[in-house]
Amino acid sequence: MGSEEILHRVFGYPAFRGMQHDIIEHVAGGGNALVLMPTGGGKSLCYQIPALMRDGVAVVVSPLIALMQDQVAALRELGVPAAYLNSTLTAQEAATVESQVRRGELKLLYVAPERLLTERCLALLHQARLGLIAIDEAHCVSQWGHDFRPEYIGLGRLADEFPQVPRIALTATADDLTRQEIVTRLMLENARPFVTSFDRPNIRYNIVEKQDPNAQLLRFIRDGGHDGESGIVYCTARNRTEEVAAFLQEEGFNARAYHAGLTSAERTEVQNAFQREDGMIVVATVAFGMGIDKPDVRFVAHVDLPKSIEGYYQETGRAGRDGLPAEVWMAYGLADVVQQRRFIEKSDASEEFKRVQNGKLDAMLALCEATDCRRVRLLGYFGEMYRGACGNCDNCLSPPQTIDGTIMVQKFLSAVYRCSKASGHAFGAGHIIDVLRGQLTDKVSANGHQLLPVFGIGADVSQTRWRSVVRQLSIAGYIHIDVERFQTISLTGAARPILKGEQTVRLRETVEREPGPRTRRRNTKTGSKVKIGATLEAGLDSTATACFERLRAWRAQHARESGLPAYVIFHDMTLRDIARRQPVTLGELGEVAGVGARKLETYGDIVLKLVADEPLDD
């Protein structure tokens, strides 16, 4: 079968998207490829369809056991012979899979990188006929990337072991430096690059200044209309995930913590529950999420600042994989900036690595402090030009105000200078702000700083506002915060022109925007109003809505009985389309996107009965 026929008959989709067809034809023809495609863009089809077009078995390198299991389950549901080799299998089960590989009975074999490079596994593959090798999450090979995995380093060996087998490396996140390292380490110098747009137009971006993160998060979920929806909340520290999960549980949410401190069994249980349940929130460190294939995650929140734009993009990309509206939200503050700087400075990495990581953090902070379109900034980081404003980020929907902050900045810089000169050493932000606000603390009194001319000259400015000033000055490079010496502040050379009145400074207004009404958003490109966060029933009449609910109820029961994630059986969008079309024949049902030949054969009669509201056979 050709690629289009496989797409329709096996996967049930009417047409390719974007570069999918070109990538598939190139790889199926024996070419190597480097594919950069956003999460939800259909990367898996770029190697699954060539696997079915070529002779032999396709080996898929995947970093997560849960991802392997779900993808193999989904392929088997489609009638594709697929299996995985990982630590969850017994010796007998692994031996069975190995026998299937040798006999040529499989079309796709999923393997973790550390297992793939064992002599036993390499010997097995040499005994088989290989159709292609796919390396998923290829950014893990880069030490400059946000999710470096040492076990990926050795995958370049595959080029020597299997020189005639085409290889395709895929990732959703990679800046220029990471792309270069992927090519070098995986020996893909002759690979054809396919770089699609990084834009996820269905995602709305929101970034706020951190004040009371738990209360802000709750407001985002509740006022934003995410109550009862599946979501992920990211935290930096393990104990923080536990605290936030407990807070959300107290507020009535189905929330679970996930971090590396849990046992393997506990992490697996949380991840499986998230994949299979509706409306669950996982509060996690960045250890959670790579390869998560759950299409109906409606929101992703960060209560701490991510380390880089790559990490932020990868994590937020887990929202809205089904193409329906989704929302991402982040709260960040000065403490986040200091903590991230400390992580970098205290690491055992080389100075070059630290320099690169500091540059990535600077780019992340620039995104946070931006007063223009977030999407323009985000895509620009990956070298993609977005023309105009997106109309689907907080800055577009409620443009932030900037003010002439020159006098305020001069006051702060003067306080830093005078306190340091008077005492012979530097002080932290909290002390400087106390002096400016005229707070006679023990530390102020002990140093005699109440006698300085800067004491009390900023009493009309709130502490929160002053902390925003500190953060913006740090990001702009006017002050240096020493993470090794009690977070003390010193002036940089860039501060001199401001103090001398030779340069003005504009500051972003410190006003936290509440989540706006979530029912509608303005699309500035078309002028139309687009619903966000509305239920899937939106746009369906009463008959179609009732049908949709019957289909979802049946799917949920069948998923529980079969031990499969519900979306492996049918995606929400497929059920919604069935409910809207009301098919009465198998032929009509087969025209629905997501209903391939195997699913039509397996579920067709049941679905038609559900559409007709007829009782199912016991």
VEXMIDO-408075 format. One record per residue: x, y, z of N, C-alpha, C in turn. Coordinates in steps of 0.1 Angstrom, whole numbers, plus 5000, padded with zeros to 4 digits. Example, Ala and Ser with C-alpha at 12.3 -4.5 7.8 and 13.67 -1.06 7.14 Angstrom:
<pts>
513249435078512349555078513249675078512849785071513749895071512950005079
</pts>
This chain:
<pts>
500849885000500050005000500950125000500450234993501050364994500850435007501450545009501350615021499950675024499350725013497950775015496950665018497150545012496150435015496350395029497650385034497850345048497250445057497450575054496950675063495450665065494750635054493250625054492850485060493350375055492850245058493250205072494550235076495050185089494750295100495050415097494950515108493650595107492950585096491650645095491550795093492650855088492750995085492651025070491951135067491651165053492851225045493751295052494851365045495951395054497151405048498351435056498251585060499051615071499251755075500651805073500751925069502051995068503051915060504251885066505251815059505251665060504151605066504151465069504351385056503651415045503751335033505251335028505851455027507251465022508151385031508051395044508951315053508751165051507451125051507250975049507750925036507550995026508050945013509550945012510251045019511651045019512250925027511650905039512150795047511850655041510650645036510250515030511150485018511650595012512550575000513950545004514250535017515550495022516450615027515850735028516650855032516650875047517750935052517750975066517051105068516551135079515851255082515951305096516051435097515951505110514651585110513651545119512351605119512151695132511851815130511451905141510051945139509151895147507751915146507151935159506252025161505652055175504851935180504851925193503951825200502551835194501951725191500651725185500651735170501851755164501951775150501851645141501851525148501851405141503151345138504151355147505451305145505451145143504651085151504750935151504350875138503450935131503050885117504250895108505250985110506351005101507350885102507250805112508050675111507150555111505850565116505050445116504550405102504250505094503750475081504950425072506150485072507250425065507550285070507350255083507650125088506650015081505450065078504549975071504749965056505450065051505750065037507049985033507949975043509249905040509249765045510049685039510249545044511049545057510749455066511449435078510749505090511449505101510949565114511549705116510749805120511249935124511549935139512749975142513149995156512950135160512150155171511850285176512550305189513450405190514150435203513250525211512850485222511850565230512350575245512350685251512950695265512050655276510850635274509950605285509150485283509050405294508350275293506850305290506250395298504850425296504450465282505350545276505050585262505150465252506150375254506150255246504850175247504450155259503350065262502050125255501850255256500650315251500750325235501850345230501950345215501850205209502350105216502149975211500749935212500049965224498649935225497850005214498150125211497450195200497650135187498850095184499150025171498449895170498449815181497749685181496249705179495649815184494249845182493949865167495049915160494849945146495149815137495549705144495849585137497349585132498149665138499649665134500349585143501149485139501949405147503149475153503049505166504049595173504249535187505449555192505849515205506949605211507249585224508349655230509149565238510449605240511349535249511749635260511349605272511749685283511649605296511949665307512149595320510849545326509649585320508449535326508149395321508849345311508549205306509249105314508648995316509348875322510348825312511248735317512248675308511548605296510448535299509748455289509048545279508448655284507848755275508848815266509948855271511048915263511548815253511648685257512148585247511148565236509848575239508748565229508848685219509048805224509248915215510448905206511548855212512848835204512548735193511848635196511548535186510748595175509748675178508948745168509848835159510848895165511748985157512548895147513048785152513848705143513048645132511748615135510948555124510248655115510548785118509948885109508448905111507948885123506448895126506049035131507049115133506649255138506949355128506249465128506549585120507149695128506849705141507549805149507949745162509149775167509749725179510249855187509649875198510049995207511049945217512150015218513249985227513850105234514150095247514850205254516250215249516850335249518250345244519250265251519150255264520150175272520050025269518849985266518749835262519149815248518849905239519149895225520649875223521449945231522949935229523649825236522849735242523449615248523849515237524849445240525349345229524249245226523449205235522349115233521349165223520949295225519949355216520549385202521749435202522349455189522549325181522849215188522949085181521649045176520549065184519249035179518849105166519149235166518849315154519649275142520849235144521649185133521049055127520348985135519648855131518348885123517949015124516649045118516849135106515749155099515749245087515149375092515949475092515549605097515049695086513849755088513249845078513749985080513750035092514250165095514550175110515250285114515450315129514950455131514050465141513550595145514050635159514550745161515050795174514150905178513150875187512250975192512851055203512351175206512851265216514351285214514751315202516151315198516951435206516251535211516951635218517651585230517251465235517851405247519351385245519851385232521251355230522151475232521551595234522251715234522551755249523851775252524151825265523751975267523452045256523052185257521552195258520852085256519352085256518852085271517452085272516852095285516651955291516851855284516451715289517551615285518751645288519851555284519751425291519951315283519951185288521251115283522151085292523451025289523350905280522250825282522150695275521950715260521550845256521350875242522650895234523750925242525050955236525550845226525350725230525850615222525050575210523950645207523150605196523750635183524850715182525550735170526150605164526350515173526850385169525950305159524650345159523750275150524150295135524750415133525150445119526150345114527050305123528150205120527550065119526750035129526149895130525249865118524449965114523449935104523550045093524550055086524850165076523750175065523150065062522150065050520750085055520550095068519150115073518850265075517850325069517550465070517150495085517650615089517350655103516650795103515750805112514950935113514950975128515451095131515451145144514451255145513651255156512551345157512551405171512151535171512051615183511051725182510451765193509551885192510252005197511451995202512052115208513552115206514052205198515552215196515852355191516752425198517252545192518452515183519052615177520152585167521252505173521752535185522752465191522452315194521252295198520752155201520652075187520152145177520052075164521452035159522352115160523752085156524251965163524051955176524551845184523751715180522551725178521751605173522351545161522651635151523251595138524651525141525451595149526751545151526851405159526151405170526151285178525451165172524451195165523751075159524251045145525251115140525951095127524851105116524151215116523151245106523451355097524751375094525251485086524551485072524251365067523651355054522151345055521551365067520151355068519451485063518251465057517551585052516751645063516951775066516151835077514751875073513851845081512451885079512051965092511952095090511552185102510252245099509252205107507952265105507752385115506652445114506352565123506252515137506752585146506652555160505452605167504652675159503452745164502352645168501852665180500652585185499452685186498752715176497852825176496652805186496452675190495252645199495652675213496952705216497352725230497352875233496752915244496853055249497853055260498753165259499853175268499553285278499853255291499653355302500853345311501453465315502553475324502253585334502353555347502053655357503153665367503253775374504253785385503753705397504653635403504353555414504053635427502953615433502653685446502253575456501053515454500653405462500353285453501353205449501253115438500153015440499852965452498752865454497452935450497253055456495953125453495853165439496953205433496953235418496653115410497253005413496952875406495452845407494952845419493552815421492652905413492953035413492253135405492253095390493453065385493653025371492752905368492752805376491952685373490452715374490052775385488652795387488052905378488653025379488153135371488353115356489353035353489653015339488852905333487952845341487052745336487652605334488752575341489452445340488952345350488052375358487552285368487052155361487552045366487051915360487851875347488851955343489651925331490951865335491551785326492851725328493951835327494951835336495951935335497251885342498351965340499651935346500152065352500552055365501152165372502652135374503552215370504952195371505552275383506352215391507052275402508552245401509452325407510852295406511252185416510752195429511152105439510151995442510651875446509851765449508851795461509351855472508451885483507351975479507652065469506652165464505552095457505851985449504751915442503851855453504351795463503551745474502651845480503151965483502452075489501252115480501552145467500552195458499552085455499951965454498951855452497951845464498551855476497651855488496751975489497252085485496452205484495252185475495552135463494452115453493452015457493951905464493051805469492151865480492651955488491752015498490752105492491052155480490052235472489152155464489252015465488251935458488651875445489951895441490451845428491051705429490951625419491551495418493051525414493951545423495251585421496251485427497351455420498351365425499751425422500651395432502051445430502851345422503851385415504751305407506151365408507151285412508551335412509451215414510751235412511751125412511951065425511451125436511551065449510550955452509550945443508550835445509250705440508650585444509150465439508750445424509350365417509050335403507550295402507150215411505750165411504750275413505150375422504250485425504150575413505350605407505350695395504450625384504650495382503950435371502450435374502050425387500650425390500050565388500750665391500250805389500150835374501150795366501150815352500050745345499850615349498750535343497450595346497250635358495950695362495650825354496750905352496551025344496150995330496750895324496550855310495050805309494550745319493250675318492050745324492350845332491250915339490951045333489751095333489351225329489451325341489851445339489751545349490851535360491851465358492951445368494051555366494551605377495651695377496951635383498051635375499251585380500151705384500651715396501551815401502951755401503851805392505051725390506251815388507451755390508651815386508851785371509851825365510051805351510351655347510451575358510551435356509351375349508251445349507051395344506751465330506251375321505651435309506251405296507551365295508151335282507451215276506951235264506351135257504851115261504351195270502951185274502051205261501251105259500451105246499051135248498651185260497351215264496851335256495851325247495551435238494651545244493951515255493051605260493451685273494751705274495251795285494851935282493951995290493452125286494252245292495152215302495952325307497252265313498252355312499552325318499952455326500352435339500652555347502052535352502852645354504152645360504052735372504252685384504252775396505752815399506652775391508052815392508552835378509652915377510252955364510952835358510652795346511452695339512852745336513752645333515152685331515452745317514652715308514852755294513552755286513652825275512452835266512252695260513252615257513052485252512252395262512652405275511852325285510452375286510252505286508952565287508052525275508652525263507952495251507552345252508452255256508252115256507152085266507152145278506252125288504852175285504752305280503452355276502852285264503752225256503252155244502452035248502451995260501651875264500151905265499852035264498452085264497952085250496652045248495952055236496451985224496951855227497451785215496451745205495151745210494051715201493651835192494351945193494052055185492952145190492252105201491252195207491852295216491152405219491752515227492252465240493452515244494152475257494752605262495152605275495752725281496952685289497952775288499152755297499352875305499852865317499952965327501252955335501853065338503053055346503153175356503553145368503853255378505353245381505953365380507453365383507753495391508953485398509353595406510853605408511253705416512653725417513353605424512753545433513353425440513553315430512753305420512953205409514253235402514453355399515653395391516853365399516853405412518053375420518353235421517253155423517453005425517952945412517452985401518052925388519452965386519853095389521253135388522153045398521653025410522352945419522552795414521552745408521652605403522752605393522852705384523852705373525252725379525352825388526752855394527252745402526452665409526852565418527052425411526752415399526852295392528352265389528652145386530052105383530352115368529452185361529652195346530752285343531152285330532252365325531752515325532752605324532352745323531552775310531952705299531152715287529752675288529552565295528152515297527352615306528052665316527352765325526952885317527852925308527553045300526353025291526252905285525152875276523852865285523952805296522752795305522252925310523153015313522753155317522153225305522653205293522053265282520553215279520353085282519053025280518053085291518553095303517753155313517453305310518453375305518153515301517053525291517053435281515953425271514653395277514653305287513353275294512853395301513753465308513253585315512853695306513453705294513053805285511553775280511253645278509953605274508953655285509353625298508453665309508153815310509253895308509154035309508654105297508454035286508054095273506754175275506654285268505354355267504654345254505354275245504754245232504254105231503854055220503153925218504053815223503553725232504353615237504753515226503753495217504053395206505153445196505153575194506253625185507553605192507653625205508953605212509253455212508253375215508553225217509053165204508353195193508753145180510053205175510253325178511453395174512653325180512553265192513653195198514053075190513153015183513452895175513752935160513953065158514253115145513053125135511853135141510653135132510053275133509753345122509153475122507653465122507053525132505553525133505153665130504353685119504053825115502753865122502853985128501654045135501653995149500454005155500253965169499253845169499453755178498653635177497253645182496953735191495553755196495153645206496153565210495853455219496853435230497353545235498253545246497853665255498253665268497853765277498253905272499453915267499854055262499054105251498554015242497754055231496254085236495754005245494454025250494254135259495354165267495254275277496654335278496954425268498354475267498854535280500054495284500654555297501054695295501054775306501454905305502854925309503555015304504955045308504955195312505855225322505955355327507455405326507655535328508955585329509355565343510255465345510655425359512055485362512555585355513855635357514155675372513155755377513355805391513355695401512455605399512355485408513655405408514155385396515355305394516555375400516655505398517655585404517655575419516455575425516355565440516955425444516555325437517055195441518555175439519055225428520555215426521255295436520755415439521455495449521455425463520355365466520255295479521255175480521455105468522454995468523855055470524155165463525455225464525755275478524755355484524955415497525055315508524255215508524255115519525555045518526055005506527354935505528455025510528455145505529555235509529655265524528455275530528355305544528855195553528555075549528954955557530154875552530554905540531754835535531454695529530154665527529854535521528454555515528154455507526854455499525754405508524454435503523254385510522354325500521354245505520354175497519254275494518354225485517254305480516254345492516054245501515154275512515554395520516854395523517354505532517254645524517654635511517654765504516154815503515254725501513854765500513354825514513754765525513454815538513954955540515154985536515755115537514955215528514655175516513855265507512455295513511855195519510455215524510455265538511655295544511655355557511355255568511655135567511355035577512555025586512355055599513355055609513554925615514154835607514354695612515654695620515854575627517054565635518254575627518254515615519354525606519654665601518554735598518754875594519354955605518854935617519355015628520854975631521154845631522554805634523554865624523154895612524054945602523955095601523055155609522855305608522355355595521655265588521155305574519955395575519355415587518255505588518755655587520055665588520655805587521055845573520955745564521255775550520155855543520555935533519556025527518555945518518855815516517855735508516855665517516955685530516055615539514655675538513655595534512355635533511955705520512855725511512555795499511655715489511455585492510555505484509455445492508955515503507955465511506555465504506455535493505155535486505055415476506055335476506055215467505955085475505054995471504854875478506054785477506254695487507254595486507254515474506054475470505854395458506354465445506054595445506454675434507954685433508554705445510054725446510654595441510154475445510654345441510554335426509554385420509454385405510554465399510854575405511954665400513254585401513554525412514754445414514854345403513754275400513854165390514054225376513454325373513654385360515054445358515554505369516954555368517954445366517654335373518554215372518554165358517354145352517254095339517854185329517754315331518354415322519854435323520354375334521854375336522354505343521454575350521854695357522454665371522054555376522554505389522954365388523854325397524254185398523854125411523254015411522853945424523853825426524553835436525653735439524953615446524753505439524053385444524953315454526253335454527153275463527253345476526953475476527153555488525853615493524953525498523653575504522853655495522953635482522053705472522253865473523453905477523754045478523754115464523454245464523354315451524454415450525054425438526054525435525654585421526154705419525854775406526854725395526354725383527154695371527454825364528354815355528754935347527555005340526554925337525454975329524555065338524755065351523955145360524455295360525755315357526255455358525555555350525155535337524455635329523155675335522455575342521155595348521355685360522355655369522555735381522955885377523655895366524156035362523056105354521856045352520756105345520956115330521856025325522056025310521255925303520455845310519655735304518355715311517255705304515955675310515755525310514755485319514455345320512955325320512355245311510955215312510755075319509755075327509454955335508054905332507954775332506654715331505854735343504554775342503654795353503454665361503554675374503354555382501854535386501154485376499754465378499454325374499054235383498654095379497354095372497254045360495954035353495253905357494053925361493253805364492953735352492753595352492353525340491053585335490953615322489853675316488753575314487553615309486453525306486953425296486753295299487353195291486353145280485253195279484353145270484653195256485253315255485553375242486953445241487553445230488753525228488653585214489253695212489353765200490453715191490253665179491253625170491553745161492753815164492953935157493253925142493553795138493853775124492553775115491553725121490253705114489153805118489353855131488353935136487153855142487253725141486153645146486353605161485353565167485453515181485453365181486453315189486653175190486453125204485753025206485552975219486752905225487052925237488152855244487752785256488152665258487752595270486252545271485552565260484152525260484152375259483052315264483052165264482952115250483251985248483251935235481851925229480851945237479451945232479052075225479952175227479652305221479452285206478352345201478152335186477252215182477052125192476152005189474752035194473851985186472451995191472151895202470951895207470651805219470751665215470351625203470451485199471951445198472751525192474151495190474851495204474551585213475151585226474851465234473651415233473251295240474051175234474151175221474951065214476351065219476951185219478351205223478551145237477651175246477751125260477650975261476750915252476650775252477950705247478550765237479850715231480950725241481050835249482050855259481850755270480650735274480450645285480850505281480450465269480850325264482350315263482950425258484450415256485150405270484650485280485250475293485150335299483950275298483750135303484650035296484750045283485549955275487049975278487450105281488850135284489150065297488250075307488550015320488649865319487749805311487749655310488949605302489449685293490549635285491949685290491949775300493149825305493849925295493149995287493650085277493350225280494150325277493750465278492550485268491650565273490350585265490750635251491750725249491950785236492550685226493150575232493650465223492450405215491350405221490150345215489650445204489250565209488850675200489150805207489650905199489851035204488551105206488551205215487351285217486851345204487751395197487351455184486651365175487151235175486451135166485051105171484851095184483551065190482651185187483151305188482351425185481951435171482851395162482451395148481451285145481551175151480551065149479151115154479151185166477951235171477351345162478151425156477651525148477051475135477851375129477451315116476251215117476151155128475051055130475050945119476150875117476250775106475250665108474750605098473750495099474350365092475450375085476050255079477550255082478150135080479550125083480350215073479850225061480550305051480550455055479450505060479450645065480350655077480350555086481150565098482650565094482950485084484350485079484950615074484050705071484450835066484850935077484650895089484950985100486450975103487151085105488551085107488851015121489850925120490150845132489550705132488750675122488050545122488750465110489750385113490450315102489750175101490250095092489649965088489549875100490549865108490549775120489549815130489449945133488549995143487149985137486950005125485649985119485149845121486049755118485749605120485449575135486249625144486149595158485049665165484849795162483849865169482649915161482649895148481649955139480249935143479849805145478549775148478049835162478949825172478649885185478450035184479250105177479150245175477850285168477450215158476250245151475050225160475050125168473950095178473950215188475050255192475050375202474550495195474850515183474350635176472850625175472350505172470950495170470150475184470950475195470450465208469750335210470350225204469850095206470550025217469949925224470649855234471749765228472849765236474049675231473749535236474349435228474249295232475049275245474649195254475449155265476649075262
</pts>
